[in-house]
Amino acid sequence: MDAKQYANTLQVVKSERITLGNFIREILWELSWHGSPEDSEKIGQGLKEQVTEIDAGTAKTVPHEDVMESLGFVSTSAVYAQFYVGSEDVGRDEVYRALHALEDDELAQDGLQR
């Protein structure tokens, strides 16, 4: 679940001092993220192809919950069942929508009581 401000610029700062170590670390980070520019181009092309398949409806997709369970994480349904005992009539999607509608600084307990 994303915060409402996710990917929005919150503040821009200018570092007064960049050390050689900072510079080298950032260059190595950029180079190692997806390898060389050619590797980055190949990965980018693969991602574009995946988006095309998804848009066309030809991609084989797997629900997020299934992926997480296959990795050994507890299912969202099981977590909701633990926290919302006595709320069997409230579905997982309904709880998710309510949580997603909360403001970033709002406590979930307060927001879900609405």
Secondary structure, 3 states (H helix, E strand, C coil): CCCCCCCCCCCCCCCCCCCHHHHHHHHHHHHHHCCCHHHHHHHHHHHHHHHHHHHHCCCCCCCHHHHHHHCCCCCHHHHHHHHCCCCCCCCHHHHHHHHHCCCCCCCHHHHHCC
